[in-house]
């Protein structure tokens, strides 16, 4: 008896292994475990046997069936895995075909520099203020202590526009008029920066453009000193350029600040690089902004923003910033 | 302003290495733009005499010069300059000389001809700025002499200083020396000139009258005799040249040198030509004429000052240029020397109007020192040499000079502004060496500003001087703690969000200049009333943009011409327009324009919807429109809450052809000020249903003239509150759909918040939607 079932198992094993796909295996399963199968038929005949014999044969039948089931299951998993493998192979992709340099757009380098500076000053507790690019003569010059006919107006090659009285309206030559607008609109204490676009009647070359950008800082509070100005510039310098950079102030002249200075920066051991102008807000300017210079003191400093962009990216021609050649724009 | 270290030392015992003096000058606010060691490169340069000149057989731009360099033998040199003649004395850099630019002179062949050295221009040996011709030396030179010996040049240091407009005093050697001496705590003194006086008193020879005292604050004149017009001595020529001017003759050179030395310009008249021997000073009258020294007839106005003769005829434009009629010449025997203090703004206006800006007008414009004139006149005579002498006495007429009041300076204010702890004594010690006479009065200080510092009239001016001489670098650096919260405004944050969104959509930010050429606004289909620049540099930059569109179209055209196509760009910037109603400034607003080259309008709608999503504008409408400059049948305006905030679509093909853009261009234009003024950016939580939803797909054939949006709206209305989502998922044209029609397929998702919808409910909506669309748009449901 045992041998019969061993033989049956042997035979079944061959059939199972020969099943080439799941469909064939299904047929073999029906043949081995279905109603017509050897083991099912044998089970039916159990009823006619003595209890001892029935128990013995029953055990053997169950054992045989579970062996068959095990073999079928193993083969099924094997076949399923083959199918999945074939399917995956069928779906094979060359991912490099898709790497076509899909890219984000890029912010203009001037914007990048602008936002970087804004973030730095926001971190120092400053707000960001704005004003119009077409300004009146008063905000651009008069309120900044440049009386009409003042020779210092010559320092700025001003572009005027045809609007209102002749020479009354101009393309702002610096961001400093925003200082006046901030003082007019806000109560001190003022800690604010004023980035913006400015204009000069300059022929374009590698270092000049009729349009460029500046950023200005204005602080008006009680007891603000020249030492505060120097310290703030130093703090900005090390924050923006790097910890080991240092700054210095040299006496200079601007009608809207006094004492006035130019400020230079350098990497230790390097050459001094002139960055911008600064000074204590002139009492006349505070008055023009509606503030009492005996009560409030302040400082202001400003510098060119484009040049910082040029420096950061080693760009050697200012004109490139405004030419908008795609080969330039896409680089940054 | 150029200064020579050796000349500064005539006023004070200035000490130190050239580099550290350079630093000191910068710390004083006299920034050194350039420092040149002069005279050091003259080693190896000798005087040579030109013997013969002949053309180079094989080159047009060089000639062959034979010179005698001292040994009597002709030496052949190839030279690129043609300004010398046989007999001239010229500088020769002999073989082996190292030139200031580092080049070593060697014997070499130039196009087949030997050159045994180099003849030098003044610029090549740092003796001047003339690059064009070879320096021709005086006829008293002798060949073979080292050039330095021949010219009496010793090694020196030249500083080119940047002088700010508030420092007229530093436009003189004496003024620069005064600052440096104060820095170094060295004594400073202007030497007293020695000028002989003899003959009749000046009052018997010459008269002067100031008719317009607001033009002229002080008018002084003296008479100098014993002059013969000739070349200046070499030492004076050297100084004049080194300081950046050209030697002319002794009188002109002395006039220039006194100006460079003491800051006081002067004018000389041939006394015999001054009618009635009298000067009158007044404003010119409109239409008055004068022929100036350069032979040009100048028309004057009431804003120009003139010096006239006794008969009232102009013989000089005050502070700007003398007249031809009284010009000194070789026949001049007696010179009337005039020095004056002119109203700075009068000189500024006249020199600018006539285009006659000079070293002299630059000084008058900033304000000269009325107290230096007398010394300057004596110095003038002294420099003319021992033969020259002055008539005794001085003509000295006074007009209106700016008041020089005492300035009260509070010590507490000084320290409060500077962040220092200076006391009265320290402040007095700082101010005295730079000419500010100060004295303590109670807790404070009274300061008398010097006549050579017209820029100082208020307390803060004096505080600046204290800071400058104390040393900016000695002031302790402190950082004030901001009392405000650092942050961006809502608008500034939105601007960043817009840029970030554009970046995410693959658009690059462009930044064209905001100027346009005449006609470009019109070419873009825009109004021609752009704000004009009154004084443009070039016509191409004479109109301010009223839209960002033309600039970006030009950018696309530029790139296309460089074979850069398919660009996706945006710009966020200001535009300037004539305001609707009168206001003090133009209507300046901020605009966003995006352009996509080489794609159709549909692409730009994606840009807009993404932007609207980023800014949390959940409800907007695209309404078919045809704004000027846009494609007439592919454009919509954008409305939010009934307000038009911009438009999108394609650029009109005829505009593209005017801008020479070959690709199609899809464009979005948004008025950022309008857009951001509409509430946005906030989204409240909207609860959603937990019950199952049902989807309905509906495809309709409709005429091309029916917009998908209309169909969508109709479906929304019909589906009512059960509709939670609807979108167009397919558009189909072609067989079997009729020509002129298309199929629009929508997916509707229905859901109730309080129950699972029954099949009956869904079927009802389904039926109503079909009926309604079919009826309203003559549509046909596709199955």
Interface residues (C-beta under 8 A of the other chain):
Chain A: X102 X103 X104 X105 X106 X107 X108 X110 X111 X115 X118 X121 X122 X123 X124 X125 X126 X127 X128 X132 X133 X134 X135 X136 X149 X151 X152 X154 X155 X159 X160 X161 X162 X163 X164 X166 X167 X169 X171 X189 X190 X191 X192 X197 X201 X202 X203 X209 X210 X211 X219 X221 X223 X224 X225 X226 X227 X228 X230 X231 X232 X234 X235 X248 X249 X250 X251 X252 X253 X258 X259 X260 X261 X262 X280 X282 X283 X297 X321 X322 X323 X324 X325 X326 X327 X329 X330
Chain B: X26 X27 X28 X29 X31 X164 X165 X166 X167 X344 X345 X348 X349 X365 X366 X416 X417 X418 X419 X420 X458 X460 X461 X463 X464 X467 X468 X472 X473 X475 X476 X477 X478 X479 X480 X481 X482 X483 X484 X485 X486 X487 X488 X489 X492 X496 X499 X502 X503 X504 X505 X506 X507 X508 X509 X510 X511 X512 X513 X514 X515 X531 X532 X533 X534 X535 X536 X537 X541 X544 X555 X558 X559 X562 X564 X567 X568 X569 X570 X573 X574 X576 X584 X585 X586 X588
